């Protein structure tokens, strides 16, 4: 078993984003839905700075970003957009602190990982930071330091929590395959060497000081083996995007002690099946891999397929409650 096997996660949690702009309502939903694995909500509907790129850009140390018509661009000094992103994050932490008084247990916080950030943030010339290896290194170092400070702040506010850091990397596969488009849209940036990708991820994972890190991607072809080597204790993914090509990597991950955060509940409004039906595919995968059914509850955390920013508030609450019931179904009836 790998060193990741020391971490045991509860059976269900959210991915990160929720609909609406009411910070206290979001914190109440995220903490009330999961008694043993709440998360710090993100509310991108508030606008630039509350979106996942702007929120994480606001955490950077000695690097700043501002909003341009084409997206977020690295600048020389903190401006209005940086201040707004940091202000909203403080509001979110204030609300989380209010609803986690005397809380003891796991608590998940999310930030964008170094490669999705490098693919999204522009340099002064308008090209993605991904185009410049030196900028990628600086960005990863700044992010690691910013995450250390952010995690310290959350620990101060919720001292009884074991923090779980989630790095959102939806662009990771595109970075590895050279599929991130240039500013003109006519070409793509060169694929980044897998060892460089892994090393930067390992450095950012290390910002948690040995604490558990989940890497989340709701894109196809999640590189499970690379993420495990980079130190991820868990991998979070959209279960519907798996193919049988992923079987070997998933089997090796489970046997190596890596937790699977299986996104099995749709993230936008749709009629839901019964909870047992939502995890039927997980049970089928388990049988196909020849894994022990009793390992299911130890190895799988149930989540929505991706963030819930595009859902209605009522559906978002329904989905989070559904994840809890689906996880209970896996635990009670693993076969």
C-alpha positions in Angstrom: 0.0 0.0 0.0 1.2 3.5 -0.7 1.7 6.3 1.9 -1.7 7.6 0.6 -3.4 4.7 2.3 -3.1 6.4 5.7 -5.9 8.8 4.7 -9.5 7.7 5.2 -12.2 10.0 3.7 -15.9 10.1 4.5 -18.4 8.7 2.0 -19.7 11.9 0.3 -18.9 15.5 -0.3 -19.4 18.3 -2.9 -17.0 19.4 -5.6 -16.9 23.1 -4.9 -19.1 25.5 -6.7 -22.8 26.2 -5.8 -25.4 28.4 -7.5 -26.4 31.9 -6.4 -24.5 34.7 -4.6 -25.7 34.3 -0.9 -22.5 33.4 1.0 -24.2 32.4 4.2 -26.8 30.3 2.5 -24.0 28.5 0.6 -22.0 27.8 3.7 -25.2 26.6 5.5 -25.8 24.2 2.5 -22.3 22.9 2.3 -21.9 22.3 6.0 -25.5 21.1 6.6 -25.5 18.6 3.8 -22.3 16.8 4.9 -22.0 16.3 8.7 -18.6 14.7 8.3 -17.1 16.2 5.1 -18.3 19.8 4.4 -16.5 22.0 1.9 -15.8 25.7 1.4 -18.3 26.8 -1.3 -17.4 28.8 -4.4 -20.0 31.2 -5.8 -18.9 32.2 -9.3 -22.3 33.8 -10.1 -21.0 36.9 -8.1 -18.7 37.7 -11.1 -15.0 38.0 -11.9 -13.0 37.2 -8.8 -15.5 34.7 -7.6 -14.9 32.4 -10.6 -12.4 29.6 -10.0 -9.5 31.2 -11.9 -10.0 34.7 -10.4 -10.4 33.2 -6.9 -7.2 31.3 -7.1 -5.4 34.2 -8.8 -6.3 36.2 -5.7 -4.4 33.7 -3.5 -1.1 34.1 -5.4 1.9 35.6 -3.6 3.8 38.4 -5.4 1.9 37.7 -8.6 -1.3 39.6 -9.4 -4.0 39.3 -12.1 -6.6 41.6 -13.6 -9.6 41.1 -15.8 -9.1 41.9 -19.5 -11.8 41.3 -22.2 -10.0 38.1 -23.1 -9.8 36.8 -19.5 -7.4 37.0 -16.5 -4.0 38.6 -17.2 -1.0 38.7 -14.9 0.0 42.3 -14.0 2.6 44.1 -11.9 0.6 45.1 -8.9 -2.6 44.3 -7.0 -5.6 46.1 -8.4 -9.3 46.3 -8.0 -9.8 42.7 -9.3 -7.3 41.2 -6.9 -8.9 43.1 -4.0 -12.3 42.0 -5.0 -11.3 38.3 -5.2 -9.6 38.4 -1.8 -12.6 40.2 -0.3 -15.0 37.6 -1.5 -12.8 34.8 -0.2 -12.8 36.5 3.2 -16.6 36.7 3.1 -16.7 33.0 2.3 -14.4 32.1 5.2 -16.4 34.3 7.6 -19.5 32.4 6.6 -17.8 29.0 6.9 -16.4 29.9 10.3 -19.9 30.8 11.5 -21.3 27.4 10.5 -18.4 25.3 11.7 -18.2 26.3 15.3 -16.8 23.4 17.4 -16.6 21.3 14.2 -14.3 18.3 14.4 -13.6 16.3 11.2 -12.7 16.6 7.6 -13.1 19.9 5.7 -12.3 20.4 2.0 -11.1 23.6 0.4 -10.5 24.0 -3.4 -8.1 25.9 -5.6 -7.2 25.7 -9.2 -4.1 23.6 -9.8 -0.9 25.0 -11.5 -1.5 23.7 -15.0 -5.1 24.8 -15.4 -4.0 28.1 -14.0 -1.1 28.3 -16.5 -3.5 27.5 -19.3 -5.9 30.2 -18.2 -3.8 33.1 -17.0 -2.4 35.4 -19.8 1.0 37.0 -19.8 1.4 40.7 -20.9 1.6 39.6 -24.5 -1.8 38.0 -24.3 -0.5 34.4 -24.6 -1.2 31.9 -21.8 1.5 31.5 -19.1 1.7 28.0 -20.4 3.7 29.3 -23.4 6.6 30.3 -21.1 8.3 27.6 -18.9 9.8 30.2 -16.6 6.3 31.7 -16.1 5.0 28.3 -15.3 7.6 27.7 -12.6 7.0 31.1 -11.1 3.2 30.5 -11.1 3.5 27.1 -9.4 5.9 28.5 -6.7 3.5 31.5 -6.1 0.5 29.2 -5.9 2.2 26.8 -3.5 3.1 29.7 -1.1 -0.4 31.2 -1.5 -2.0 27.9 -0.6 0.1 27.5 2.5 -1.1 30.9 3.7 -4.7 30.1 2.8 -4.6 26.7 4.6 -3.1 28.4 7.6 -6.0 30.9 7.6 -8.6 28.1 7.4 -6.9 26.2 10.2 -7.1 29.4 12.4 -10.8 29.8 11.7 -11.7 26.1 12.0 -9.1 24.6 14.4 -10.9 21.3 14.8 -10.8 20.4 11.1 -8.5 18.1 9.2 -8.1 20.0 6.0 -8.3 18.3 2.6 -7.0 20.4 -0.3 -8.6 19.9 -3.7 -6.7 21.1 -6.8 -9.0 21.6 -9.7 -7.2 20.6 -13.0 -9.8 20.4 -15.8 -7.2 21.5 -18.4 -4.5 19.0 -17.3 -5.1 16.4 -20.1 -5.2 19.2 -22.7 -1.8 20.5 -21.4 -0.3 17.0 -21.6 -1.6 16.5 -25.1 -0.8 19.9 -26.6 -4.5 20.9 -27.0 -4.5 24.3 -25.3 -5.2 26.9 -28.0 -3.0 30.0 -28.5 -4.5 33.5 -28.3 -5.1 33.5 -32.0 -7.0 30.3 -31.8 -5.3 29.0 -34.9 -2.6 27.0 -33.2 -2.1 25.1 -29.9 0.6 25.3 -27.3 3.2 22.6 -27.4 2.5 19.7 -25.0 4.3 20.0 -21.7 6.7 17.1 -20.8 5.0 14.7 -18.3 7.9 14.9 -15.9 7.7 18.7 -15.7 3.9 18.5 -15.2 4.4 15.9 -12.4 7.2 17.9 -10.7 5.1 21.1 -10.6 2.1 19.2 -9.3 4.2 17.5 -6.6 5.5 20.9 -5.4 2.0 22.3 -5.1 0.7 19.2 -3.4 3.6 19.6 -1.0 2.1 23.0 0.1 -0.3 21.0 2.3 2.7 19.8 4.4 1.8 16.1 4.0 -1.9 16.6 4.4 -4.3 14.9 2.0 -4.7 16.4 -1.5 -7.4 15.5 -4.0 -6.9 16.4 -7.7 -10.2 17.0 -9.5 -10.8 16.9 -13.2 -14.1 16.6 -15.0 -12.4 16.1 -18.4 -12.0 12.7 -20.1 -8.7 10.7 -19.8 -7.7 11.7 -16.3 -4.0 10.7 -15.9 -4.5 8.7 -12.7 -1.0 7.2 -12.6 0.7 10.7 -13.0 -1.5 12.2 -10.2 -0.6 9.3 -7.9 3.1 9.8 -8.5 2.7 13.5 -7.8 1.4 12.7 -4.3 -2.4 12.9 -4.7 -4.1 11.0 -2.0 -7.3 10.9 -4.1 -8.5 11.6 -7.6 -11.9 13.2 -8.3 -13.5 12.7 -11.7 -16.8 12.6 -13.7 -17.6 8.9 -13.5 -19.7 9.1 -16.8 -16.5 9.9 -18.7 -14.6 6.7 -17.8 -14.0 4.1 -20.4 -12.7 0.6 -20.1 -9.3 2.0 -21.1 -9.2 3.5 -17.6 -9.7 0.2 -15.8 -6.1 -0.7 -15.3 -5.1 2.7 -14.0 -8.1 2.7 -11.6 -7.4 -0.8 -10.3 -3.8 0.1 -9.6 -4.8 3.3 -7.9 -7.3 1.5 -5.6 -4.8 -1.2 -4.8 -2.2 1.4 -4.1 -4.5 3.1 -1.5 -5.6 6.1 -3.6 -9.1 7.2 -2.9 -11.6 7.7 -5.8 -14.0 10.7 -5.6 -16.6 9.3 -8.1 -18.7 12.0 -9.6 -21.9 10.1 -10.2 -24.7 12.6 -9.8 -25.4 15.1 -12.7 -24.4 18.7 -11.9 -27.3 20.4 -13.7 -31.0 20.0 -13.2 -32.2 16.5 -14.3 -34.5 13.9 -12.8 -32.4 11.8 -10.3 -32.6 8.0 -10.1 -32.8 6.3 -6.7 -29.5 6.5 -4.7 -28.6 2.9 -5.4 -29.1 3.5 -9.1 -26.6 6.4 -9.0 -23.8 4.1 -7.8 -24.7 1.1 -9.9 -21.9 1.9 -12.3 -19.4 2.0 -9.5 -20.5 -1.5 -8.4 -20.2 -2.7 -12.0 -16.7 -1.3 -12.3 -15.7 -3.0 -9.0 -16.9 -6.4 -10.3 -15.1 -5.8 -13.6 -11.9 -5.1 -11.8 -12.3 -8.1 -9.5 -11.9 -5.9 -6.5 -13.2 -6.9 -3.1 -16.8 -5.5 -2.5 -16.0 -4.7 1.1 -13.4 -2.2 -0.1 -15.9 0.0 -1.8 -16.8 2.2 1.1 -13.1 2.5 2.1 -12.1 3.5 -1.5 -14.9 5.6 -2.9 -16.3 9.0 -1.9 -19.5 10.0 -3.8 -19.7 13.5 -5.3 -21.6 15.4 -8.0 -20.1 14.9 -11.5 -18.7 18.4 -11.4 -19.5 21.8 -9.7 -23.1 22.9 -9.2 -22.8 26.5 -10.3 -25.1 25.9 -13.3 -27.8 24.2 -11.2 -30.8 25.7 -9.5 -30.5 26.2 -5.8 -33.1 23.6 -5.0 -31.5 21.0 -7.3 -28.1 21.7 -5.8 -29.4 21.0 -2.3 -31.1 17.8 -3.7 -27.9 16.6 -5.3 -25.8 17.0 -2.1 -28.4 15.1 -0.1 -28.6 12.5 -2.8 -24.7 12.0 -2.7 -25.0 11.2 1.0 -27.7 8.6 0.4 -25.8 7.0 -2.5 -22.7 6.7 -0.4 -24.8 5.0 2.3 -26.1 2.6 -0.3 -22.6 1.7 -1.3 -21.6 1.1 2.3 -24.7 -0.9 3.2 -24.9 -3.0 0.0 -21.5 -3.1 -1.7 -22.3 -6.1 -3.9 
